[in-house]
Amino acid sequence: MKKVLYTNFEDVGSIINEMLSSNDLKRAVTRNNLYKFWNKIVGKKFSEKSKPYGMGGNGVLIVACQNSSVVQELLLQKSQILEKFQPYLKSLHLTVKDIKFDPKKWENLTE
């Protein structure tokens, strides 16, 4: 039996470093960290009925909502939500200028 020598392996550390240097991955991880704070910001009542869905252009956070009643209640609190987000945004070096609440996105989360 012929012995096969493998010499072109990359160590796991260099692969992970290469992946983490990707701007798209950094952006995704940062946004995911921001989304984790949603529960603290809106409280238990609304965290069960709404979830951050993504980021639109110009710093717009898109939030999936269970129904239009949740959208209406969150719209009434939008300025307070944006204010509560500020410490988290500063620590993550992100900008959220507005929030769009969308009940149609909820269907995508439950599928």
N, CA, C and O atoms as CSV, one atom per row, in Angstrom:
chain,resi,resn,atom,element,x,y,z
A,1,MET,N,N,0.838,-1.178,0.000
A,1,MET,CA,C,0.000,0.000,0.000
A,1,MET,C,C,0.882,1.241,0.000
A,1,MET,O,O,1.826,1.346,0.784
A,2,LYS,N,N,0.567,2.171,-0.881
A,2,LYS,CA,C,1.351,3.389,-1.026
A,2,LYS,C,C,0.925,4.408,0.017
A,2,LYS,O,O,-0.268,4.644,0.209
A,3,LYS,N,N,1.891,5.008,0.688
A,3,LYS,CA,C,1.611,6.017,1.707
A,3,LYS,C,C,1.389,7.364,1.016
A,3,LYS,O,O,2.191,7.795,0.188
A,4,VAL,N,N,0.293,8.010,1.373
A,4,VAL,CA,C,-0.040,9.307,0.783
A,4,VAL,C,C,0.282,10.396,1.786
A,4,VAL,O,O,-0.166,10.347,2.932
A,5,LEU,N,N,1.042,11.360,1.365
A,5,LEU,CA,C,1.399,12.485,2.228
A,5,LEU,C,C,0.604,13.720,1.817
A,5,LEU,O,O,0.621,14.140,0.660
A,6,TYR,N,N,-0.069,14.268,2.766
A,6,TYR,CA,C,-0.835,15.482,2.511
A,6,TYR,C,C,-0.085,16.655,3.117
A,6,TYR,O,O,0.145,16.706,4.325
A,7,THR,N,N,0.283,17.573,2.285
A,7,THR,CA,C,1.081,18.688,2.780
A,7,THR,C,C,0.445,20.045,2.521
A,7,THR,O,O,0.968,21.066,2.966
A,8,ASN,N,N,-0.660,20.072,1.817
A,8,ASN,CA,C,-1.267,21.361,1.481
A,8,ASN,C,C,-2.458,21.715,2.372
A,8,ASN,O,O,-3.321,22.496,1.970
A,9,PHE,N,N,-2.509,21.150,3.567
A,9,PHE,CA,C,-3.603,21.459,4.471
A,9,PHE,C,C,-3.442,22.851,5.060
A,9,PHE,O,O,-2.332,23.316,5.319
A,10,GLU,N,N,-4.569,23.493,5.262
A,10,GLU,CA,C,-4.573,24.755,5.996
A,10,GLU,C,C,-5.083,24.465,7.388
A,10,GLU,O,O,-5.999,23.663,7.573
A,11,ASP,N,N,-4.490,25.117,8.358
A,11,ASP,CA,C,-4.977,24.873,9.715
A,11,ASP,C,C,-6.316,25.591,9.910
A,11,ASP,O,O,-6.613,26.577,9.235
A,12,VAL,N,N,-7.103,25.085,10.832
A,12,VAL,CA,C,-8.452,25.599,11.073
A,12,VAL,C,C,-8.413,27.078,11.449
A,12,VAL,O,O,-9.282,27.850,11.046
A,13,GLY,N,N,-7.414,27.462,12.214
A,13,GLY,CA,C,-7.298,28.853,12.635
A,13,GLY,C,C,-7.189,29.819,11.463
A,13,GLY,O,O,-7.810,30.882,11.473
A,14,SER,N,N,-6.410,29.458,10.463
A,14,SER,CA,C,-6.253,30.356,9.314
A,14,SER,C,C,-7.540,30.406,8.479
A,14,SER,O,O,-7.861,31.443,7.899
A,15,ILE,N,N,-8.269,29.298,8.417
A,15,ILE,CA,C,-9.550,29.292,7.690
A,15,ILE,C,C,-10.553,30.190,8.403
A,15,ILE,O,O,-11.256,30.972,7.763
A,16,ILE,N,N,-10.621,30.078,9.729
A,16,ILE,CA,C,-11.551,30.908,10.499
A,16,ILE,C,C,-11.172,32.378,10.382
A,16,ILE,O,O,-12.046,33.229,10.223
A,17,ASN,N,N,-9.894,32.683,10.458
A,17,ASN,CA,C,-9.450,34.075,10.311
A,17,ASN,C,C,-9.836,34.637,8.946
A,17,ASN,O,O,-10.266,35.785,8.833
A,18,GLU,N,N,-9.678,33.820,7.924
A,18,GLU,CA,C,-10.050,34.255,6.579
A,18,GLU,C,C,-11.551,34.518,6.492
A,18,GLU,O,O,-11.981,35.502,5.889
A,19,MET,N,N,-12.342,33.640,7.094
A,19,MET,CA,C,-13.798,33.823,7.081
A,19,MET,C,C,-14.202,35.079,7.847
A,19,MET,O,O,-15.067,35.835,7.405
A,20,LEU,N,N,-13.571,35.292,8.993
A,20,LEU,CA,C,-13.923,36.449,9.814
A,20,LEU,C,C,-13.465,37.767,9.204
A,20,LEU,O,O,-13.964,38.830,9.572
A,21,SER,N,N,-12.527,37.702,8.285
A,21,SER,CA,C,-12.075,38.934,7.636
A,21,SER,C,C,-13.038,39.376,6.543
A,21,SER,O,O,-12.916,40.480,6.013
A,22,SER,N,N,-13.990,38.519,6.206
A,22,SER,CA,C,-14.995,38.863,5.200
A,22,SER,C,C,-15.917,39.952,5.743
A,22,SER,O,O,-16.497,39.796,6.818
A,23,ASN,N,N,-16.051,41.048,5.010
A,23,ASN,CA,C,-16.904,42.148,5.453
A,23,ASN,C,C,-18.365,41.740,5.560
A,23,ASN,O,O,-19.073,42.189,6.462
A,24,ASP,N,N,-18.818,40.896,4.648
A,24,ASP,CA,C,-20.210,40.450,4.690
A,24,ASP,C,C,-20.483,39.636,5.954
A,24,ASP,O,O,-21.527,39.795,6.588
A,25,LEU,N,N,-19.552,38.774,6.314
A,25,LEU,CA,C,-19.722,37.972,7.512
A,25,LEU,C,C,-19.669,38.845,8.765
A,25,LEU,O,O,-20.453,38.650,9.693
A,26,LYS,N,N,-18.752,39.798,8.790
A,26,LYS,CA,C,-18.668,40.726,9.927
A,26,LYS,C,C,-19.981,41.485,10.087
A,26,LYS,O,O,-20.493,41.632,11.197
A,27,ARG,N,N,-20.514,41.959,8.977
A,27,ARG,CA,C,-21.769,42.701,9.008
A,27,ARG,C,C,-22.908,41.824,9.518
A,27,ARG,O,O,-23.730,42.269,10.320
A,28,ALA,N,N,-22.955,40.586,9.054
A,28,ALA,CA,C,-24.005,39.663,9.479
A,28,ALA,C,C,-23.902,39.351,10.974
A,28,ALA,O,O,-24.918,39.314,11.669
A,29,VAL,N,N,-22.710,39.132,11.462
A,29,VAL,CA,C,-22.514,38.837,12.885
A,29,VAL,C,C,-22.898,40.050,13.730
A,29,VAL,O,O,-23.544,39.902,14.767
A,30,THR,N,N,-22.510,41.234,13.297
A,30,THR,CA,C,-22.837,42.452,14.025
A,30,THR,C,C,-24.338,42.660,14.079
A,30,THR,O,O,-24.881,42.987,15.134
A,31,ARG,N,N,-25.011,42.476,12.962
A,31,ARG,CA,C,-26.470,42.629,12.933
A,31,ARG,C,C,-27.137,41.579,13.805
A,31,ARG,O,O,-28.098,41.880,14.514
A,32,ASN,N,N,-26.643,40.361,13.759
A,32,ASN,CA,C,-27.208,39.305,14.598
A,32,ASN,C,C,-27.071,39.659,16.074
A,32,ASN,O,O,-27.987,39.417,16.861
A,33,ASN,N,N,-25.942,40.226,16.448
A,33,ASN,CA,C,-25.761,40.663,17.835
A,33,ASN,C,C,-26.767,41.747,18.195
A,33,ASN,O,O,-27.303,41.755,19.303
A,34,LEU,N,N,-27.022,42.645,17.282
A,34,LEU,CA,C,-28.006,43.694,17.519
A,34,LEU,C,C,-29.395,43.089,17.712
A,34,LEU,O,O,-30.141,43.509,18.597
A,35,TYR,N,N,-29.735,42.117,16.897
A,35,TYR,CA,C,-31.055,41.492,16.972
A,35,TYR,C,C,-31.275,40.795,18.315
A,35,TYR,O,O,-32.409,40.681,18.778
A,36,LYS,N,N,-30.200,40.335,18.933
A,36,LYS,CA,C,-30.324,39.661,20.221
A,36,LYS,C,C,-30.823,40.606,21.315
A,36,LYS,O,O,-31.369,40.148,22.318
A,37,PHE,N,N,-30.645,41.900,21.138
A,37,PHE,CA,C,-31.078,42.876,22.135
A,37,PHE,C,C,-32.548,43.255,21.998
A,37,PHE,O,O,-33.083,43.975,22.841
A,38,TRP,N,N,-33.199,42.779,20.949
A,38,TRP,CA,C,-34.600,43.136,20.698
A,38,TRP,C,C,-35.482,42.821,21.914
A,38,TRP,O,O,-36.326,43.632,22.297
A,39,ASN,N,N,-35.286,41.650,22.516
A,39,ASN,CA,C,-36.100,41.255,23.665
A,39,ASN,C,C,-35.981,42.249,24.810
A,39,ASN,O,O,-36.978,42.583,25.450
A,40,LYS,N,N,-34.773,42.721,25.071
A,40,LYS,CA,C,-34.550,43.678,26.155
A,40,LYS,C,C,-35.191,45.022,25.843
A,40,LYS,O,O,-35.658,45.717,26.746
A,41,ILE,N,N,-35.211,45.380,24.595
A,41,ILE,CA,C,-35.689,46.703,24.209
A,41,ILE,C,C,-37.214,46.787,24.220
A,41,ILE,O,O,-37.775,47.758,24.726
A,42,VAL,N,N,-37.885,45.781,23.667
A,42,VAL,CA,C,-39.347,45.853,23.553
A,42,VAL,C,C,-40.072,45.104,24.661
A,42,VAL,O,O,-41.283,45.263,24.810
A,43,GLY,N,N,-39.386,44.312,25.422
A,43,GLY,CA,C,-40.027,43.568,26.501
A,43,GLY,C,C,-40.606,42.247,26.024
A,43,GLY,O,O,-40.703,41.980,24.826
A,44,LYS,N,N,-40.987,41.429,26.995
A,44,LYS,CA,C,-41.446,40.073,26.694
A,44,LYS,C,C,-42.703,40.072,25.835
A,44,LYS,O,O,-42.824,39.273,24.906
A,45,LYS,N,N,-43.641,40.967,26.144
A,45,LYS,CA,C,-44.921,40.995,25.427
A,45,LYS,C,C,-44.717,41.115,23.918
A,45,LYS,O,O,-45.316,40.370,23.143
A,46,PHE,N,N,-43.876,42.046,23.513
A,46,PHE,CA,C,-43.686,42.283,22.083
A,46,PHE,C,C,-42.583,41.428,21.470
A,46,PHE,O,O,-42.566,41.223,20.257
A,47,SER,N,N,-41.664,40.927,22.288
A,47,SER,CA,C,-40.600,40.093,21.728
A,47,SER,C,C,-41.146,38.758,21.233
A,47,SER,O,O,-40.546,38.129,20.361
A,48,GLU,N,N,-42.267,38.324,21.775
A,48,GLU,CA,C,-42.896,37.093,21.307
A,48,GLU,C,C,-43.717,37.309,20.041
A,48,GLU,O,O,-44.037,36.355,19.332
A,49,LYS,N,N,-44.056,38.561,19.762
A,49,LYS,CA,C,-44.924,38.874,18.621
A,49,LYS,C,C,-44.213,39.655,17.522
A,49,LYS,O,O,-44.822,40.028,16.520
A,50,SER,N,N,-42.919,39.897,17.718
A,50,SER,CA,C,-42.143,40.621,16.707
A,50,SER,C,C,-40.689,40.177,16.788
A,50,SER,O,O,-40.182,39.849,17.862
A,51,LYS,N,N,-40.030,40.172,15.641
A,51,LYS,CA,C,-38.625,39.770,15.568
A,51,LYS,C,C,-37.924,40.614,14.507
A,51,LYS,O,O,-38.497,40.871,13.448
A,52,PRO,N,N,-36.700,41.046,14.776
A,52,PRO,CA,C,-35.937,41.723,13.729
A,52,PRO,C,C,-35.772,40.792,12.535
A,52,PRO,O,O,-35.448,39.615,12.689
A,53,TYR,N,N,-35.998,41.329,11.358
A,53,TYR,CA,C,-35.982,40.526,10.136
A,53,TYR,C,C,-34.748,40.805,9.288
A,53,TYR,O,O,-34.183,39.898,8.677
A,54,GLY,N,N,-34.342,42.056,9.259
A,54,GLY,CA,C,-33.192,42.419,8.428
A,54,GLY,C,C,-32.982,43.914,8.427
A,54,GLY,O,O,-33.669,44.665,9.118
A,55,MET,N,N,-32.018,44.322,7.636
A,55,MET,CA,C,-31.716,45.747,7.497
A,55,MET,C,C,-31.966,46.163,6.060
A,55,MET,O,O,-31.491,45.527,5.119
A,56,GLY,N,N,-32.715,47.235,5.908
A,56,GLY,CA,C,-32.935,47.796,4.591
A,56,GLY,C,C,-31.892,48.869,4.326
A,56,GLY,O,O,-30.977,49.075,5.123
A,57,GLY,N,N,-32.037,49.535,3.222
A,57,GLY,CA,C,-31.108,50.604,2.894
A,57,GLY,C,C,-31.264,51.805,3.810
A,57,GLY,O,O,-32.317,51.997,4.418
A,58,ASN,N,N,-30.234,52.601,3.908
A,58,ASN,CA,C,-30.230,53.841,4.687
A,58,ASN,C,C,-30.506,53.629,6.167
A,58,ASN,O,O,-31.111,54.492,6.803
A,59,GLY,N,N,-30.084,52.515,6.727
A,59,GLY,CA,C,-30.205,52.296,8.164
A,59,GLY,C,C,-31.612,52.034,8.649
A,59,GLY,O,O,-31.976,52.467,9.743
A,60,VAL,N,N,-32.410,51.338,7.865
A,60,VAL,CA,C,-33.780,51.009,8.261
A,60,VAL,C,C,-33.820,49.565,8.752
A,60,VAL,O,O,-33.513,48.635,8.006
A,61,LEU,N,N,-34.201,49.394,10.013
A,61,LEU,CA,C,-34.357,48.071,10.589
A,61,LEU,C,C,-35.749,47.559,10.234
A,61,LEU,O,O,-36.747,48.234,10.484
A,62,ILE,N,N,-35.810,46.373,9.654
A,62,ILE,CA,C,-37.092,45.771,9.283
A,62,ILE,C,C,-37.442,44.745,10.356
A,62,ILE,O,O,-36.658,43.848,10.664
A,63,VAL,N,N,-38.640,44.902,10.916
A,63,VAL,CA,C,-39.097,44.034,11.991
A,63,VAL,C,C,-40.346,43.295,11.539
A,63,VAL,O,O,-41.330,43.914,11.134
A,64,ALA,N,N,-40.303,41.967,11.611
A,64,ALA,CA,C,-41.467,41.146,11.292
A,64,ALA,C,C,-42.401,41.159,12.499
A,64,ALA,O,O,-41.964,40.983,13.636
A,65,CYS,N,N,-43.685,41.367,12.238
A,65,CYS,CA,C,-44.673,41.429,13.310
A,65,CYS,C,C,-45.771,40.409,13.064
A,65,CYS,O,O,-46.116,40.110,11.920
A,66,GLN,N,N,-46.315,39.881,14.147
A,66,GLN,CA,C,-47.317,38.827,14.063
A,66,GLN,C,C,-48.583,39.281,13.346
A,66,GLN,O,O,-49.161,38.517,12.573
A,67,ASN,N,N,-49.018,40.507,13.590
A,67,ASN,CA,C,-50.231,41.015,12.944
A,67,ASN,C,C,-50.223,42.544,12.956
A,67,ASN,O,O,-49.310,43.166,13.498
A,68,SER,N,N,-51.246,43.136,12.354
A,68,SER,CA,C,-51.279,44.598,12.228
A,68,SER,C,C,-51.502,45.292,13.572
A,68,SER,O,O,-51.121,46.451,13.731
A,69,SER,N,N,-52.101,44.614,14.528
A,69,SER,CA,C,-52.275,45.208,15.867
A,69,SER,C,C,-50.917,45.412,16.537
A,69,SER,O,O,-50.676,46.433,17.181
A,70,VAL,N,N,-50.046,44.436,16.378
A,70,VAL,CA,C,-48.687,44.553,16.927
A,70,VAL,C,C,-47.950,45.684,16.225
A,70,VAL,O,O,-47.240,46.461,16.864
A,71,VAL,N,N,-48.119,45.776,14.910
A,71,VAL,CA,C,-47.496,46.859,14.140
A,71,VAL,C,C,-47.938,48.210,14.692
A,71,VAL,O,O,-47.112,49.093,14.920
A,72,GLN,N,N,-49.238,48.366,14.905
A,72,GLN,CA,C,-49.786,49.638,15.380
A,72,GLN,C,C,-49.221,49.998,16.757
A,72,GLN,O,O,-48.836,51.144,16.987
A,73,GLU,N,N,-49.171,49.033,17.665
A,73,GLU,CA,C,-48.654,49.315,19.006
A,73,GLU,C,C,-47.166,49.655,18.970
A,73,GLU,O,O,-46.713,50.543,19.693
A,74,LEU,N,N,-46.402,48.948,18.127
A,74,LEU,CA,C,-44.973,49.240,18.027
A,74,LEU,C,C,-44.726,50.583,17.349
A,74,LEU,O,O,-43.774,51.286,17.688
A,75,LEU,N,N,-45.577,50.940,16.394
A,75,LEU,CA,C,-45.444,52.254,15.757
A,75,LEU,C,C,-45.604,53.375,16.777
A,75,LEU,O,O,-44.910,54.390,16.705
A,76,LEU,N,N,-46.510,53.192,17.719
A,76,LEU,CA,C,-46.719,54.204,18.760
A,76,LEU,C,C,-45.501,54.340,19.665
A,76,LEU,O,O,-45.289,55.390,20.272
A,77,GLN,N,N,-44.704,53.286,19.756
A,77,GLN,CA,C,-43.515,53.274,20.617
A,77,GLN,C,C,-42.206,53.430,19.854
A,77,GLN,O,O,-41.129,53.305,20.436
A,78,LYS,N,N,-42.292,53.697,18.567
A,78,LYS,CA,C,-41.092,53.686,17.719
A,78,LYS,C,C,-39.993,54.619,18.218
A,78,LYS,O,O,-38.826,54.228,18.241
A,79,SER,N,N,-40.327,55.813,18.609
A,79,SER,CA,C,-39.277,56.747,19.044
A,79,SER,C,C,-38.603,56.249,20.324
A,79,SER,O,O,-37.392,56.405,20.483
A,80,GLN,N,N,-39.372,55.651,21.237
A,80,GLN,CA,C,-38.774,55.098,22.456
A,80,GLN,C,C,-37.892,53.890,22.133
A,80,GLN,O,O,-36.834,53.709,22.737
A,81,ILE,N,N,-38.330,53.067,21.182
A,81,ILE,CA,C,-37.534,51.900,20.785
A,81,ILE,C,C,-36.208,52.351,20.183
A,81,ILE,O,O,-35.153,51.806,20.511
A,82,LEU,N,N,-36.265,53.347,19.302
A,82,LEU,CA,C,-35.034,53.863,18.699
A,82,LEU,C,C,-34.106,54.435,19.767
A,82,LEU,O,O,-32.889,54.270,19.688
A,83,GLU,N,N,-34.671,55.099,20.750
A,83,GLU,CA,C,-33.864,55.674,21.828
A,83,GLU,C,C,-33.212,54.576,22.668
A,83,GLU,O,O,-32.045,54.695,23.040
A,84,LYS,N,N,-33.951,53.516,22.966
A,84,LYS,CA,C,-33.410,52.404,23.748
A,84,LYS,C,C,-32.330,51.645,22.977
A,84,LYS,O,O,-31.443,51.042,23.581
A,85,PHE,N,N,-32.403,51.672,21.659
A,85,PHE,CA,C,-31.420,50.992,20.818
A,85,PHE,C,C,-30.062,51.693,20.822
A,85,PHE,O,O,-29.044,51.045,20.581
A,86,GLN,N,N,-30.024,52.980,21.086
A,86,GLN,CA,C,-28.805,53.776,20.912
A,86,GLN,C,C,-27.572,53.219,21.618
A,86,GLN,O,O,-26.520,53.144,20.983
A,87,PRO,N,N,-27.632,52.826,22.890
A,87,PRO,CA,C,-26.395,52.290,23.513
A,87,PRO,C,C,-25.865,51.047,22.803
A,87,PRO,O,O,-24.655,50.875,22.662
A,88,TYR,N,N,-26.769,50.190,22.361
A,88,TYR,CA,C,-26.360,48.977,21.666
A,88,TYR,C,C,-25.777,49.313,20.293
A,88,TYR,O,O,-24.786,48.718,19.868
A,89,LEU,N,N,-26.394,50.259,19.615
A,89,LEU,CA,C,-25.906,50.671,18.299
A,89,LEU,C,C,-24.511,51.262,18.391
A,89,LEU,O,O,-23.655,50.979,17.552
A,90,LYS,N,N,-24.280,52.085,19.410
A,90,LYS,CA,C,-22.965,52.697,19.578
A,90,LYS,C,C,-21.900,51.642,19.835
A,90,LYS,O,O,-20.807,51.710,19.274
A,91,SER,N,N,-22.217,50.665,20.684
A,91,SER,CA,C,-21.213,49.645,21.003
A,91,SER,C,C,-20.914,48.750,19.804
A,91,SER,O,O,-19.808,48.222,19.693
A,92,LEU,N,N,-21.886,48.572,18.899
A,92,LEU,CA,C,-21.688,47.735,17.718
A,92,LEU,C,C,-21.279,48.540,16.486
A,92,LEU,O,O,-21.051,47.970,15.419
A,93,HIS,N,N,-21.186,49.865,16.630
A,93,HIS,CA,C,-20.821,50.763,15.532
A,93,HIS,C,C,-21.794,50.638,14.361
A,93,HIS,O,O,-21.388,50.550,13.203
A,94,LEU,N,N,-23.093,50.631,14.690
A,94,LEU,CA,C,-24.149,50.563,13.682
A,94,LEU,C,C,-25.005,51.810,13.743
A,94,LEU,O,O,-25.006,52.536,14.737
A,95,THR,N,N,-25.730,52.045,12.671
A,95,THR,CA,C,-26.669,53.160,12.616
A,95,THR,C,C,-28.029,52.624,12.196
A,95,THR,O,O,-28.164,51.979,11.156
A,96,VAL,N,N,-29.027,52.897,13.015
A,96,VAL,CA,C,-30.412,52.608,12.662
A,96,VAL,C,C,-31.151,53.930,12.758
A,96,VAL,O,O,-31.292,54.503,13.838
A,97,LYS,N,N,-31.620,54.406,11.610
A,97,LYS,CA,C,-32.300,55.694,11.561
A,97,LYS,C,C,-33.812,55.549,11.681
A,97,LYS,O,O,-34.500,56.468,12.125
A,98,ASP,N,N,-34.322,54.388,11.283
A,98,ASP,CA,C,-35.762,54.193,11.276
A,98,ASP,C,C,-36.065,52.705,11.436
A,98,ASP,O,O,-35.196,51.853,11.255
A,99,ILE,N,N,-37.311,52.416,11.779
A,99,ILE,CA,C,-37.754,51.033,11.899
A,99,ILE,C,C,-39.008,50.871,11.057
A,99,ILE,O,O,-39.929,51.685,11.124
A,100,LYS,N,N,-39.030,49.818,10.272
A,100,LYS,CA,C,-40.209,49.487,9.478
A,100,LYS,C,C,-40.786,48.195,10.040
A,100,LYS,O,O,-40.107,47.170,10.093
A,101,PHE,N,N,-42.042,48.256,10.458
A,101,PHE,CA,C,-42.722,47.087,11.004
A,101,PHE,C,C,-43.554,46.460,9.897
A,101,PHE,O,O,-44.379,47.129,9.275
A,102,ASP,N,N,-43.333,45.163,9.650
A,102,ASP,CA,C,-43.959,44.513,8.502
A,102,ASP,C,C,-44.603,43.182,8.898
A,102,ASP,O,O,-43.891,42.226,9.204
A,103,PRO,N,N,-45.937,43.104,8.897
A,103,PRO,CA,C,-46.595,41.848,9.252
A,103,PRO,C,C,-46.424,40.760,8.183
A,103,PRO,O,O,-46.540,39.574,8.493
A,104,LYS,N,N,-46.155,41.138,6.956
A,104,LYS,CA,C,-45.982,40.152,5.887
A,104,LYS,C,C,-44.715,39.318,6.087
A,104,LYS,O,O,-44.659,38.166,5.654
A,105,LYS,N,N,-43.713,39.884,6.731
A,105,LYS,CA,C,-42.450,39.165,6.968
A,105,LYS,C,C,-42.619,38.062,8.018
A,105,LYS,O,O,-41.824,37.123,8.058
A,106,TRP,N,N,-43.645,38.167,8.863
A,106,TRP,CA,C,-43.862,37.175,9.914
A,106,TRP,C,C,-44.081,35.790,9.325
A,106,TRP,O,O,-43.633,34.790,9.886
A,107,GLU,N,N,-44.771,35.735,8.194
A,107,GLU,CA,C,-45.026,34.456,7.527
A,107,GLU,C,C,-43.730,33.763,7.143
A,107,GLU,O,O,-43.635,32.537,7.202
A,108,ASN,N,N,-42.727,34.549,6.747
A,108,ASN,CA,C,-41.431,33.975,6.364
A,108,ASN,C,C,-40.710,33.365,7.575
A,108,ASN,O,O,-39.949,32.410,7.423
A,109,LEU,N,N,-40.946,33.911,8.771
A,109,LEU,CA,C,-40.291,33.397,9.964
A,109,LEU,C,C,-40.935,32.110,10.451
A,109,LEU,O,O,-40.265,31.273,11.056
A,110,THR,N,N,-42.219,31.944,10.195
A,110,THR,CA,C,-42.935,30.786,10.727
A,110,THR,C,C,-42.955,29.609,9.770
A,110,THR,O,O,-43.440,28.538,10.136
A,111,GLU,N,N,-42.452,29.767,8.577
A,111,GLU,CA,C,-42.456,28.668,7.595
A,111,GLU,C,C,-41.394,27.652,7.899
A,111,GLU,O,O,-41.258,26.665,7.176
